[in-house]
Amino acid sequence: ARARGAAGDLVTALLEARNQAAGKQRPVSLTSLGGWQNGWVMAFEVPLPGVPDLAAHRGVADTVTIVDDPAVAGFVFQPNGLVGTTAGVPINTVEFVVCDDSVTTERGNTVWLSRTGRTGLTRHADASVCNP
């Protein structure tokens, strides 16, 4: 349940960043806090005077891991829907494997993000991804 909740929170943040960029017609960044399991911050790429960060997530339960492939410290969502990294590198698809290490039968989830800003959540068929 913790892994599924964390995966859902990440999907929500990815969707919200894309929606904010399109709705406000301003690039929006979503940046991890030293690793996605530690949390993330969503903000306009160019800060507006007097406007705080759009959102922050404090991180997930200590037993939950989020591993991204390829490793990306943050994303920038453009108003046209396209996504790149905060380092300015375009992406194809990034996958985040979300597992709860305290549950030996954990199936876990994969969250994915495409370069067009589409995102999704897939539950693994068995525990082999989280417990090889």
Salt bridges, closest charged atoms under 4 A:
ASP9 OD2 - HIS57 NE2 3.05
ASP100 OD2 - ARG2 NE 2.72
GLU106 OE2 - ARG123 NH1 3.96
